[in-house]
Amino acid sequence: MLLKVLRQKDLFLLEINAMKFESPCTNQENQQSLRGLQQRFENLSDLCTLKSGYALNRGCPPFLVFEWFSLKKTEYSSQNQKKTLPLQLINDRYNNMGKIILTGDRPTGRLHLGHYVGSLRRRVELQNEGNYDKMFVFIADAQALTDNADNPEKVRQNIVEVALDYLSVGLDPEKVTIFIQSMIPELTELTFYYMNLVTVSRLQRNPTVKTEIQMRNFETSIPVGFFTYPISQAADITAFKATTVPVGEDQEPMLEQCREIVRRFNNIYGEVLVEPEIMLPTNQACLRLPGTDGNAKMSKSLGNCIYLSDPSKEMQAKIKSAYTDPEHLRIEDPGHVEGNVVFTYLDAFSTDDDFREFWPDYQNLDELKDHYRRGGLGDVKCKKFLMKVLDKQLEPIRQRRHEFEKDIPEVFNILKKGTDAAREVAAQTLHEVRQAMRINYFDDLSLIQQQAEKYQ
């Protein structure tokens, strides 16, 4: 009997290509075969033929195959009869394996509005909607060290800053597993194996890597760890078998690189890894929030951020100096909203309720934009309105942060519990990867038996 795994997006189907017994099997032989299957399935990763004549195709999930055999074992006979595979049962098992989210941030500083609209706000919504079975959010300190190797204290000190930001925006450790990347050594081992599946030229073509290299002025002195961080990111995602990764559009090339690694691994070793899908912000303005200076991206390294933990006065000072329309010199001049940071922020944060509460002269943002384009509306009024909108959203976050700051040991305890739970999941995936690659030497009883027989 030959079973083949077919992958269609996130669903798996088992199809019977051929089914026959090579020779009649007695009930006793059948039971012996089943016991053999039970012993061997944990080590099964390649095409193997059992004594009873069953041939199992590489990549067939062992626990599902064994479950099928267990269900059908009472129906086996010594006759060459075709049996019907319970496809619905198998499909249901796969569909119920769950939807999993994974995302994270580098601890190189406090998190800012770009993080919030690009991912954080959506994470909280997803957590509360309950449509995903598991959600992992991690602090990517190992990745941060790839361009901060000479300043590890910067990363060390910002672990708690990011954790506080996570908790203050509303991530609930009872619903979300929050962990520290470097505390999961399995991720490093997975990265090492995946390196064999990616070429240097492919990494060089990654647009995100190119942009990051230019931003840091690495030129020819690129640290190897930084150059290969797309591979490390793939290890992070696949270790937890994430089906969905909510990030900004600048990370889309990274997700594609991860999918390539997954496809190559599964093609060589069998279906073990899960191919993730990207979840982009639904608001166009949130895809990549510009910095206060008008730069294409809000970035800590560029110093153009409004941090979630900024006091109100500090946030307002940054808005006052924010880039608007350089051609809008007088109030009566027609203005441009495209590329105007103030209006981009209003696109990302304001609602019709905000207008009713703070600026009832306009029903919505479209009316405000029309007036600005016609002329007769100054930048100062628009900025004051934006300050009120941001304060309304950020003040609850600031208050929650102050509460968590009162008990920092508990914050570390939350990270420790999350890290322990995350490591169990990553360890299981690494176990499956080793099995598929057939480098689980001490666990492979069939290999040991084969070698023993070879030298007898």
N, C-alpha and C positions, 0 to 999 in steps of 0.2 A: 504494500500500500504506500503511495507517495502523497505526501501532504505538502502543499505550497502556500507560503504566506504572500498575500497580495496587499500592497499598501495603497490606500486611496485616501489621501489627506490624513486625518487622524484616525480613520477607521481601518480595521484589519479584517480581512476575510480569509477563511481557510477553505480551500477548494480541493476536492478530490480529483487528481489528474488520472490516477489509475489505482485500481484496488484489486489485489489478488493475493492469494497465499501461494508461495512458491512450492510448498509441499503441505500435505494435510498435517494438521496439528492436533494432538490429543489434548484433552482438557488439562492433563498434568503439565504438558509442554506449555500450554497457554498460561497457566498460573506461574510457571517458572519464568516465562517471558515477561509477565507483568511485574514480577518481583525484580527482574533485571532492569526493566524500564524505570522502576522506582529508584533504583540505585544509580542508574546512569543519567537520568534526565537532568540532574543538576549540573552535570558536566557536558551535556550535549550542546555543541555549537556548530557542528559540521555534519555533512551527510554521513549517516551511520546506518549500517544494516545489522539488525539483531538476528539472533539465531532462529527466531520464529518466522523470519522472512519479511518483517516490517521495515520499510525504508522511509526514513523521515528526512525531509528536505531541510537543508541548512536555514536557520532563521526562524523555524517554527518555535513559538514560545513554549518551552518545556512544560511549564505548569499547566498550560491549557491542553496540551497533547495528552499529558498523563491523566488529567481530569477526564478527558474524552474516553481514554482507554478504560479508566475506572468505571465510567458510566456504562460502557458497552461490553465489559468483560463477561458479563453473565450471558450475553447473546452470542458469544463466539461459538463456533462449532468446527468440526473437522472438515466441513464441506467448503468448496470454493464458492462462497456466496458473497455477493456485494452487500455492503452495509451502508446505511445512510448516516452521514455525518450531521450531528445536530448543529447546523450553521447558526441558527437563531440564538442558541445558547452561547456559542462562542462569541458571536457579535455582541450580545448583551454584556458578556464579561468585559469585552474590550471597551464598549461604550461607557461602562460603569467604572472604568479605571480612573476616570476623573479628568477634569480640566484643572490645570495648574498654572499659576502665575508666578513669575520670578522677575524681580527688578532690583536695582540697587543704586548706590551713589558712592563716589569717591570721597573719603574724609579729608579733604584738603582745605576745608573751611566750613563755615556755616552755610546752610542751604538758602537759596534765594528765590525770587519770584519766578525765574525761569524754570527752576526745578518744580515749583508748585504747580504752575499751569501745564508744564510739559508732562508731568507724571504723578506728583504727590497727590494732587487733588483727585485725580482719577483713581488712584490706589485706594483712597478712603471710600470713594463711591463703590468700587468693586468689592471691597471688604464688606460693606454694609448691604450690598445687594444680595450676596449669598449665592451667586450663580457659579462660583468656582469652588472646587472641593478643597484646594489647598492654595495658600498664598505665602510665598517666601520673599522677604525683603532683606537685602544684605548690605553691610557696610564694606565697600571694596577697598580695604586698606592695602592688600597685597598689590592691587593694580595701581593704587596711588603711589606706592613705593617705586614703581618703574620709572618715574621721573622726579622722585624725591628721595633717592637713595642716600643722598648726602645730608638729608634733613629728616630723619625718621621721627624726631620729636614733634614736628609739625603734624604728621599723620597721627601719632599717638595722642596728642592733645585734642585732635578734632574728632576722635571716635565718639566721645560723649556729646560733642556739639551736634553731630548728625543724629545720634540717638535721641537727643532732646527734641530736635526738629521733627523727627518721625513721630514721637509721642505727642508733641504739641499740635500737629496738624490733624491728629485723630486716629493714627494707626493703633489698633488694639492688639496687644500681645496675646490676648485670648483667642483672637481670630487670625492673626498673622504671625508667622515665624520670623522673628528678626534675629539675624546672626552676623558674626564677624567673619569675613572671608578667610583670613589667614589662619583662623582656628580650625579650618576644615582641610587637613593635609591631603585628603582624597582628591581635592580639586587640583592640586599640584601634579599628582600622578596622572590624572586624566589629561591635563595639559601636555604632559610629556609624550603620552601616546598619540595625541592628536597632532603633534608637531610633524609626525611622519606622514600625515595626510595632506599637508599644505606646502606649497612651494614658496620660495622667497619672492619670485616674480608676482605671485598672486597677492601676497601681503603688500607688495609695493604698489599694486594697482588699487588697493582699498582707498576710496576717496576720504573716508573719515581719518584714516591713519595719515594720509598726506596732509590734510588740514591741520591735524594736531601737531605734526612734525614742524610745519611752518610756524604755527603759533608759538612753539617753544624754541624756535631757532636752533633746532638740533642739527640740521643740514646733514653732514656726513658722520657726525658723532652721535648717532642714534643708539641709545642703550638697547641691547638685545631684548631685554624684558619688555620695554615699551614697544618695540617693533612687533613683537609677537603677542601683544595683549589681545588682539582679536581671537587668538586661539585660546587664551586663558578665559576670555568671556564665553566662548563656546563651551568650555568645561563647566563654567558656573551654571549655564543654562541647562545643559544636558544632564548634569549630575542630579538635578531635581526633576528631570523629565518634564520641564515646563512646556506647556502647550501655547502659552501666550506671554509676550513680553511687552508691557506698556512703556514706550520711550518716545522721545522726540524724533522728528524726521531725520536729524543728523546721524542717528544711530542705525538707520535702515541698512546701510552697507555692512554694518557689523552683523546684523541678523542674517543677511544673505550669506555672509561668510560662514556663519554657524550652520546654516542649512546645508551648505556645500559639504562641510565636515561630516554632518550627520548622514547625508546621502552616501558619501564615500565610505564611511565606516560600515554602514548597514549593507552596502553592496559587497564589501569584502568579507565581513565577519558575520553577517546576518542581522535581522531586525532586533536591535537592542535599544537604540537611541530614538528619541522622539523629535520630530522636526517642528520647531516653534514657529508661531506666527507673530507678526508685529501688531501692536495696538497703538495707533496714532491718536493724538488728541482730535476730538471732533471739531473743535473751534479752530479755524484756519490760523487765527492770530496766536494760538498756543503752540503751533508746530515748532516755532523757534522764536522765542521772545527776545527782542533786541535789547541791548544795554541802554542805560540812560544817556549814553553819549551818541546813540544812533548806530553803534556798531551792530553788525548783523547778528551777534549772539551775546547774550548776557553771560559774562564769564568772570569768575573770581580772579583769574590771572590778569584780566584787562582792567580790573578795578571799576567796573561800570554796573555794579549790582545793587539791588535793594534786597536786603536780607529779611527773611521771615521774622527774625528776632530784633530787627532794628526798632528802637523806640520811635514813637510817633514823630517827634521833632526831627529826628535824623532822617526818617523817611521823607518828610515834607521838604527838608532842605535838598534832598536829592532830586525830588520832583521839580522844585523851583529852578534847578539848573539843567533840567532834562532838555534834550534836543527836540526841537519842533520843526518849523518850516523857516529856513533861512531867508526866504523871499517875503515872508509875512512881516514886514518891518513896521507897518502902521495898522491900527485896528481896522480901518476901513479897507485895507488891502485884501483881495481874495487870497484864501489860504489853500494849502495842499494837505490833505489828511494822509495821503500815501507816503510812507517813510517817516511820518510824524510820530515820534515815540509816544506822545501823550495819547493820541487816538488809537495807536496800537494797543496800549495798555487798557484803554477803555473798552476796546473790542474784546479783550481777554477777561476783563473783570466786571464791567458794569452791566446792570440789568434795568429793565423798565421800572422796577420798584425803586431803584436808586434815584431815578429821575423824579419820581413822585415824591420821594423823601427829601432829596437835596437840591433839585433844580426843576421845579414844576413848570418852568417856562417851556420846557421841551418834553414831549411824550416819550421819546426814545432817542437812541444814539443816532439814528439816521437823520432825524430833524436837526440835531446838533451839528452833524457833519455838513448838511446842506447849508446851514447858516455860515459856518466857517468858510466854506468854499465861496459863498457869495461875497463875503467880506462883512465887516461891521462887528466882528467878535474877536476879542483879544485872547492871547495865549494865557494870560494870568487867570482869567475866569475858568478856562478849561482845566488848568492845572489845579486850581482850588477844588474843583469838583472831583477830579481824580484823587486828590488827597483824601477827601471824605469817603470815596468809594473804597480805597485801599484800607483806610483805617477801620472801616466797618468789617472787612474780611480779616484783617490782621490782628485786631485787638483780642478776639477770643483765642487766637493762636499764642499771642504773647502771654496772656493770662495763664493758659495751660502750661506753658513753658516754665513760668515762674513757680508753679506748684511742683512740677517734677524736679526743678533745681533744688528744692528743699530736701530731697532724699536721693542723692547721687548713688549711694550704695545700692539702692533698689533698682536704679536704672541699669547698673552693671549686672545685677542679679537677673533682670529681664533678658539682657544680652546673653548671659551664661546659659539660661534655660533654653533660649532659642537656638543657640549654637549647638548645644548637646542634641537637641531634637533634629536639627538640620544635618548633623554629622551622621546620624543613623541612616538617614535617607541617602546621603551621598555614598556612604559605605556600601549600601546595597547595590547601587548603580555600578560602583567600581567593581564589586564582586561579579556582576553580570558581564561587565566589559572584559574582565580577565578571563571569564569562562569563554566568551565569544572569541577572544584572541588566542585561546588555548594556552595561556600562561599561568593557569592555576594548578601548577604541577603537583603540589602536595595534596590537593583536594581531588585530583583526577585519579580515582581508583582504577579506571579502565586503562589509563596510561601506565600506571605502576604494574598492573597485572600483565599488560602487553610486554613491557620491558622485562619483567621477571620470566615470562615464558620464552622470550627471545634468547635469553642466556642460559636457559636450562639445558 
